[in-house]
């Protein structure tokens, strides 16, 4: 039956919001300082190292510690056993580029200006870009606004050395590359995806060392390369605080023009060693694609294990924050029990597996089901390093350390998403989706799979959640405009 009378007080009560939460602010650095007590590090005490690991298109259930009995991830399971699993953790966009931009800026895509992909779409119809075409193509010329301040630039003030090894995805022109954005070392690729062995993106070579393209490692599996570079960085900088960012391309599908598309790639003998019989002649079957995906995840997991072992061997494990999550929901992956997948504003596109280990600050072997997002990472790392967020720049997250430690509830009560015409909003436990793949209002406290549409049963709740989305849109429109997509 439709609900009876319903007012603002009822909405606050049902969603768990406070009246103050409905005021809707971005959190500036001064506000963050008041609420999180960004203190200078104690004299003589070295701030923690930071190892930030991001997988690419990994399914919500595609880790042993998140319920998979199919995929082998012993090292990520070990990481979770030493820290906490975040089961209610979201990214800001259901695909690569904007999600990564929010991670590194602590801001909504609509605020930092990167709210769509830097991608050449003609590859979808098998167009091979000539060098002249590629030079002036969107994928090559778009990039994150240079006024945006990224995590490594802030950490540098606290004496950190920063390196990135893997997928950059925030611009390819010189001014957009990692070394110009605060990183000290870079080895990886700068666009959205590559072939794991040739390192080409639809025929265009994409691997770089520093600012320069390189073919020195062509033919070597990409995960091996990012392992080599990250381990070298961790060992080289063991005597000073470091920020090591490892955004793998695994288990993203390979980006090349072959038909049928190869999907995720993994070494043949590795597939057979860990997952049994595999015949390359049947590579286009659903089962073969799944085997390659699983092997790529396990290969990545093995690499992560070597990083964890190195930290232990160097005596740094107890003074290193390790964070792992997927950049968005899985595509050809297992997102159970969530609805949808990569590209969707349903839970399967935006709620991702996440793990955080910080000995002495976060209890081991715990589960955090608090409402959190990737935008909480920036302020958390600032506080851990004993430095302040960039002055005068509104952030959209908060320091989540005490939440992960189990000492307080999350202060996040709302989250909003928009990918072109696809929209989503979570207010308290109510989630609204309006998209080309379905729409509805759902109560996530009872229906994490978004199966029961409450739009007709609770029309006033629906109207209130949509009103919060509209308020967010107005706030984003009023923010100082950023390139490349805003019209100003």
C-alpha positions, 0 to 999 in steps of 0.5 A, spaced: 500 500 500 502 507 498 505 510 504 500 515 508 503 522 511 510 523 510 514 529 511 522 531 512 522 529 519 520 522 517 525 522 511 531 524 516 528 518 521 528 513 515 534 514 512 538 515 518 541 522 516 541 528 521 539 535 519 546 537 519 547 532 514 542 535 509 546 542 509 550 539 504 557 541 504 564 539 500 569 539 506 574 544 505 581 543 508 580 547 514 573 544 515 577 537 515 582 539 519 577 541 525 574 534 524 580 530 524 585 533 528 591 533 522 597 533 527 604 534 526 608 527 526 611 526 533 618 528 533 623 522 531 617 518 529 617 516 521 610 516 518 608 510 515 609 508 508 603 507 504 602 501 499 596 503 495 594 497 490 588 498 485 585 492 481 582 493 474 574 491 473 575 485 479 568 482 481 565 484 488 566 476 489 572 475 486 576 474 492 577 468 497 575 473 503 569 476 499 566 469 498 569 466 492 571 458 492 573 459 485 578 464 485 585 463 489 587 469 492 591 467 498 595 473 499 589 478 499 586 473 504 592 474 508 592 482 507 585 481 510 586 477 515 591 482 518 586 488 517 579 489 515 575 488 509 570 493 507 564 490 505 560 497 504 565 501 500 564 505 493 567 508 488 565 514 484 564 512 477 562 505 474 568 505 470 576 507 469 578 514 468 573 518 473 574 513 478 581 513 479 581 521 478 577 521 484 581 517 488 587 521 487 584 528 488 579 526 494 573 529 489 567 527 486 568 527 478 563 532 477 568 537 481 575 535 479 572 535 471 574 528 469 567 525 469 567 521 463 573 517 459 579 519 455 577 514 450 577 513 442 571 510 441 572 508 433 576 502 436 570 499 437 569 498 430 576 496 429 579 502 426 586 503 427 588 510 428 594 512 424 600 516 428 597 523 425 590 521 427 592 519 434 596 525 435 590 529 435 585 524 438 581 525 444 585 519 448 591 523 447 589 530 448 584 530 454 587 530 461 586 532 468 585 539 469 592 541 472 589 545 477 587 539 481 592 537 487 593 529 487 595 525 493 603 525 491 604 532 491 601 533 498 605 527 501 611 530 498 610 536 503 611 531 509 617 528 506 615 522 502 617 519 495 612 517 491 612 512 485 606 509 480 607 503 477 601 501 472 595 504 469 595 512 470 589 513 465 589 521 467 592 524 461 598 523 456 600 530 454 607 532 457 603 536 462 598 531 464 603 525 466 605 523 473 612 526 474 608 533 473 603 531 478 607 530 484 610 523 482 617 522 483 618 515 479 613 512 473 613 506 469 607 504 466 601 506 461 598 512 460 591 510 457 585 506 459 588 499 457 593 495 453 595 488 451 598 484 456 604 482 452 605 487 446 603 493 451 599 496 445 592 499 445 589 498 439 595 498 435 598 504 439 604 502 443 603 505 450 608 503 455 612 509 458 618 510 463 618 517 466 615 521 461 618 517 455 615 511 451 619 505 451 619 498 448 624 495 452 620 490 455 615 488 449 613 481 450 613 481 457 607 480 461 605 486 464 603 484 471 611 482 471 613 488 469 609 492 475 611 487 480 619 488 478 618 496 478 614 496 485 619 491 488 625 495 486 621 502 489 620 499 495 627 496 496 630 502 494 626 507 498 626 503 505 630 508 509 625 514 508 617 514 507 614 512 501 608 512 497 607 506 492 601 506 488 600 500 484 594 500 479 594 494 475 591 493 469 589 486 471 584 483 470 581 488 465 580 485 458 586 486 453 585 492 448 587 490 441 583 489 435 583 482 434 577 478 433 574 475 437 577 480 442 581 476 447 579 479 453 583 478 459 590 475 458 594 470 462 600 465 461 598 459 458 602 454 463 599 459 469 592 457 467 593 450 467 597 450 473 592 453 477 586 452 474 587 445 470 585 443 463 585 449 458 585 449 450 587 455 447 583 453 441 577 454 445 579 461 447 572 464 445 568 460 450 565 462 456 569 457 460 575 459 457 574 466 458 573 465 465 579 461 466 583 466 463 580 472 468 581 467 474 588 466 472 590 473 471 587 475 478 591 469 481 597 472 478 596 479 481 595 476 487 601 472 487 605 479 485 601 482 491 604 477 496 611 478 494 610 486 496 607 484 502 613 479 503 618 484 502 615 489 507 616 484 512 623 482 510 625 489 510 622 490 517 617 495 514 610 491 515 608 494 521 609 501 519 606 501 512 598 502 510 596 497 505 590 499 501 587 494 496 580 495 492 578 495 485 577 501 481 569 499 479 565 493 478 567 487 474 565 486 467 565 479 465 566 477 473 562 475 479 559 481 482 554 476 487 550 478 491 550 485 487 546 487 481 549 489 475 556 490 473 561 495 470 558 501 467 552 501 471 550 505 477 547 499 480 551 496 486 555 491 481 558 497 478 560 501 484 560 497 490 567 494 490 571 489 494 576 493 499 581 491 504 585 496 509 591 493 513 595 498 518 598 495 524 597 498 530 591 503 528 586 498 525 585 491 528 586 485 524 581 480 522 575 485 522 570 487 517 567 494 516 560 494 514 560 502 514 558 506 508 565 509 505 568 511 499 574 511 495 574 519 497 575 517 504 582 515 502 585 522 500 584 525 507 586 519 511 593 519 508 594 526 509 592 525 516 597 519 517 602 522 514 602 528 518 600 533 513 594 537 511 590 537 505 591 542 500 588 549 502 582 552 500 580 546 495 573 542 497 574 535 498 568 530 498 571 525 503 573 525 510 579 521 514 576 514 515 581 511 520 577 511 526 571 508 522 576 502 520 578 502 527 571 500 529 571 506 534 566 510 530 560 510 525 561 513 518 559 520 517 558 519 510 550 518 509 550 520 502 553 518 495 551 520 488 553 518 481 552 520 474 555 517 468 552 521 462 544 519 463 545 514 468 544 516 475 544 513 482 544 516 489 544 513 496 541 516 502 542 512 508 540 505 506 535 508 500 538 507 493 535 510 487 537 508 480 535 511 473 539 508 467 538 505 461 539 498 464 533 499 469 531 504 474 528 503 481 528 505 489 531 500 493 532 499 501 539 496 501 539 494 508 534 489 506 535 488 499 543 488 497 541 485 490 536 491 488 531 486 486 525 489 490 523 496 487 519 500 492 518 506 487 510 505 488 510 503 495 514 509 497 513 515 492 515 520 497 522 517 499 523 516 492 522 524 491 526 525 497 532 521 494 531 525 488 531 531 491 538 530 494 541 528 487 538 535 484 541 538 490 548 535 489 547 536 482 547 544 483 552 544 488 557 540 483 555 546 478 556 551 482 563 548 484 569 552 480 569 549 473 575 544 471 577 541 464 576 537 460 569 536 460 566 542 463 563 548 459 566 555 461 
